[in-house]
Amino acid sequence: MDAREMKVKAAAAALAHVEDGMRLGIGTGSTAEEFVRLLAEKVHGGLRVQGVPTSERTARLCLELGVSLKSLDELPELDLTIDGADELDGNLTLIKGGGGALLREKIVAAASERVIVIADESKLVETLGAFPLPIEINPFGQMATRISIEKAAARLGLGGSLSMRKSGDELFTTDGGHYIVDASFGRIPDAEALSAELHSIPGVVEHGLFIHMASLAIIAGPARARTLQAKLK
């Protein structure tokens, strides 16, 4: 079974949690897109949902496939969000933002009663950090913000390179008009401490550590899809 087949398996298992009439947050990324395709089939079969997309990319796919969408202002409280992850650990702490939508993904997740993460087993790790942590920053004063990020990381004993994400020859710009710094820390032993440090930096808009947000993860492997429950806070 290849990686795409495992993503489809995880997405199919998550679809079983979607009920008729739900207000549904819809994530961004390759696994989330497999979920959208399966969801659209159910919608065409009569399932009624109102979706809130976490990115313009997801919105375009939903509209193309006939999934009804609302803005988060129209539906400020959601029943469920289903989204992927770039990494997750056994506590369901996540790194997200590889697709560049981390700010909207976090806003939508925070507005949701439940968050289910779907991923293939390659995303499950013992300690976060092999995947570079995306940090969304304001374009104004970007160099000063990067220096502050380096100093904050150093206070926690973290090193590694910081790189500005690019799209071709230009700096990548998020849907909100911000830039992304990809921080290759290698290992993040204390995600909560790093989160607090990053949030103390004025130029940091948001970061890709999702802590105490996911309630369930569906992890697909070659044999089956299994679930992980979040531990009590």
C-alpha positions as CSV (number, residue, x, y, z in Angstrom):
1,M,0.0,0.0,0.0
2,D,1.5,3.4,-1.0
3,A,1.3,6.6,0.9
4,R,-1.8,7.9,-1.0
5,E,-3.7,4.7,-0.3
6,M,-3.0,5.1,3.4
7,K,-4.2,8.7,3.3
8,V,-7.4,7.6,1.7
9,K,-7.8,4.9,4.3
10,A,-7.4,7.5,7.1
11,A,-9.8,9.9,5.4
12,A,-12.4,7.2,5.0
13,A,-12.2,6.3,8.7
14,A,-12.6,10.0,9.6
15,L,-15.7,10.3,7.4
16,A,-17.5,7.9,9.7
17,H,-17.4,10.6,12.4
18,V,-19.3,13.1,10.1
19,E,-23.0,13.3,10.9
20,D,-25.8,14.8,8.9
21,G,-26.3,18.5,9.5
22,M,-22.8,19.1,10.9
23,R,-20.9,22.4,10.8
24,L,-17.6,21.0,9.6
25,G,-14.1,22.5,9.5
26,I,-12.2,21.2,6.5
27,G,-8.4,21.1,6.6
28,T,-5.6,21.7,4.2
29,G,-3.0,19.4,2.7
30,S,-2.8,16.2,0.7
31,T,-4.6,14.0,3.3
32,A,-7.3,16.6,3.9
33,E,-7.9,16.7,0.1
34,E,-8.5,12.9,0.1
35,F,-11.1,13.6,2.8
36,V,-12.7,16.3,0.7
37,R,-13.1,13.9,-2.2
38,L,-14.7,11.3,-0.1
39,L,-16.9,13.8,1.6
40,A,-18.1,15.1,-1.8
41,E,-19.3,11.6,-2.7
42,K,-21.4,11.5,0.5
43,V,-22.7,15.0,-0.2
44,H,-23.9,14.0,-3.6
45,G,-25.5,11.0,-2.0
46,G,-27.6,13.2,0.3
47,L,-25.3,14.0,3.3
48,R,-25.9,17.6,4.5
49,V,-23.0,19.5,5.9
50,Q,-21.9,23.1,6.0
51,G,-18.1,23.3,5.5
52,V,-15.7,26.0,6.7
53,P,-12.4,25.7,4.7
54,T,-9.0,26.4,6.3
55,S,-7.5,27.8,3.1
56,E,-8.3,29.2,-0.3
57,R,-6.8,26.0,-1.7
58,T,-9.3,23.8,0.2
59,A,-12.2,26.2,-0.7
60,R,-11.5,25.8,-4.4
61,L,-11.5,22.0,-4.2
62,C,-14.7,22.0,-2.2
63,L,-16.5,24.3,-4.6
64,E,-15.2,22.3,-7.6
65,L,-16.6,19.1,-6.0
66,G,-19.9,20.5,-4.8
67,V,-19.4,20.8,-1.0
68,S,-21.4,23.7,0.4
69,L,-19.2,26.3,2.2
70,K,-19.7,29.0,4.7
71,S,-17.2,31.5,6.2
72,L,-16.2,31.2,9.8
73,D,-17.9,34.5,10.5
74,E,-21.2,32.9,9.2
75,L,-20.5,29.7,11.3
76,P,-18.3,30.8,14.2
77,E,-18.9,27.6,16.2
78,L,-18.2,24.3,14.6
79,D,-19.1,20.7,15.6
80,L,-16.0,19.0,14.1
81,T,-12.8,19.8,12.2
82,I,-11.0,17.1,10.2
83,D,-7.4,18.0,9.2
84,G,-4.0,16.5,8.5
85,A,-0.7,17.0,10.3
86,D,2.9,17.1,9.3
87,E,3.9,15.4,12.5
88,L,2.2,14.2,15.6
89,D,3.3,12.5,18.8
90,G,1.6,10.1,21.2
91,N,0.0,13.1,23.1
92,L,-1.6,14.3,19.9
93,T,0.6,17.4,19.9
94,L,1.0,18.4,16.2
95,I,3.2,20.2,13.9
96,K,1.1,21.8,11.1
97,G,1.7,24.4,8.4
98,G,3.6,22.5,5.7
99,G,0.9,23.7,3.3
100,G,1.1,27.3,4.5
101,A,-2.3,27.5,6.2
102,L,-1.4,27.1,9.8
103,L,-3.0,30.4,11.0
104,R,-6.4,29.6,9.5
105,E,-6.1,26.0,10.5
106,K,-5.6,26.9,14.1
107,I,-8.4,29.5,14.2
108,V,-10.8,26.9,12.7
109,A,-9.6,24.2,15.1
110,A,-10.1,26.5,18.1
111,A,-13.7,27.2,17.0
112,S,-14.5,23.5,16.9
113,E,-16.0,21.3,19.6
114,R,-13.8,18.4,18.3
115,V,-10.7,18.1,16.1
116,I,-9.8,14.8,14.4
117,V,-6.4,14.4,12.8
118,I,-5.9,12.1,9.9
119,A,-2.4,11.0,8.8
120,D,-0.4,8.0,7.6
121,E,1.9,6.3,10.0
122,S,5.0,8.1,8.8
123,K,3.7,11.2,10.5
124,L,3.7,9.6,14.0
125,V,6.9,10.4,15.9
126,E,8.2,9.9,19.4
127,T,9.4,13.5,19.6
128,L,8.4,16.4,17.4
129,G,10.9,18.4,15.3
130,A,12.2,16.4,12.4
131,F,9.7,18.2,10.3
132,P,10.7,21.9,10.2
133,L,8.3,24.0,12.4
134,P,6.5,26.6,10.3
135,I,6.3,30.0,12.0
136,E,4.0,32.6,10.4
137,I,5.4,36.1,10.7
138,N,4.5,39.7,9.8
139,P,6.4,41.0,6.7
140,F,7.3,44.2,8.6
141,G,10.5,43.7,10.5
142,Q,11.0,40.2,9.3
143,M,14.8,40.2,10.1
144,A,14.3,41.4,13.6
145,T,11.6,38.7,14.1
146,R,13.9,36.0,12.9
147,I,16.6,37.1,15.3
148,S,14.1,37.1,18.1
149,I,13.1,33.5,17.1
150,E,16.7,32.4,17.2
151,K,17.2,33.9,20.6
152,A,14.1,32.3,22.0
153,A,15.1,28.9,20.6
154,A,18.5,29.3,22.1
155,R,17.0,29.9,25.6
156,L,15.4,26.5,25.3
157,G,18.6,24.9,24.0
158,L,17.3,24.6,20.5
159,G,19.5,25.2,17.4
160,G,19.2,24.6,13.7
161,S,18.6,26.8,10.7
162,L,15.8,29.2,10.0
163,S,14.8,29.7,6.4
164,M,12.2,31.9,4.7
165,R,9.8,29.8,2.7
166,K,9.8,30.5,-1.0
167,S,7.4,30.0,-3.9
168,G,9.7,30.0,-6.9
169,D,11.9,33.0,-6.6
170,E,9.6,34.9,-4.4
171,L,8.9,34.7,-0.7
172,F,5.8,32.5,0.0
173,T,2.9,34.5,1.1
174,T,0.1,33.0,3.2
175,D,-3.7,33.6,2.6
176,G,-3.4,36.2,5.3
177,G,-0.6,38.1,3.6
178,H,2.2,36.9,6.0
179,Y,5.5,35.1,5.5
180,I,6.6,31.7,6.9
181,V,9.9,30.9,8.6
182,D,10.6,27.2,8.6
183,A,12.6,26.4,11.7
184,S,14.7,23.2,11.5
185,F,15.1,22.5,15.3
186,G,15.5,18.8,14.8
187,R,14.0,17.9,18.2
188,I,11.4,19.8,20.3
189,P,11.3,18.2,23.8
190,D,9.0,20.8,25.3
191,A,6.4,22.1,22.8
192,E,4.6,24.2,25.4
193,A,7.7,26.1,26.4
194,L,8.6,26.8,22.8
195,S,5.0,27.9,22.1
196,A,5.1,30.4,24.9
197,E,8.5,31.8,23.8
198,L,7.3,32.2,20.2
199,H,4.0,33.8,21.3
200,S,6.0,36.4,23.2
201,I,7.6,37.7,20.0
202,P,5.5,40.6,18.5
203,G,6.4,39.8,14.9
204,V,5.2,36.2,15.2
205,V,1.6,35.9,14.0
206,E,1.2,32.2,14.9
207,H,3.2,29.0,14.9
208,G,2.6,25.5,13.8
209,L,2.5,23.8,17.2
210,F,-1.0,22.6,17.9
211,I,-1.2,21.7,21.6
212,H,-4.2,20.3,23.4
213,M,-6.4,20.8,20.3
214,A,-6.8,17.3,18.7
215,S,-9.1,14.9,20.5
216,L,-8.6,11.9,18.2
217,A,-6.1,10.9,15.6
218,I,-6.7,8.3,12.8
219,I,-3.4,6.8,11.8
220,A,-3.4,4.6,8.6
221,G,-0.8,1.9,8.1
222,P,-0.4,-0.8,5.5
223,A,-2.7,-3.2,7.4
224,R,-5.3,-1.0,9.0
225,A,-6.3,2.4,10.3
226,R,-6.0,2.8,14.1
227,T,-7.1,5.5,16.4
228,L,-5.2,7.4,19.1
229,Q,-7.1,9.3,21.9
230,A,-5.8,12.5,23.4
231,K,-4.6,12.1,27.0
232,L,-6.4,14.2,29.6
233,K,-5.0,17.6,30.1
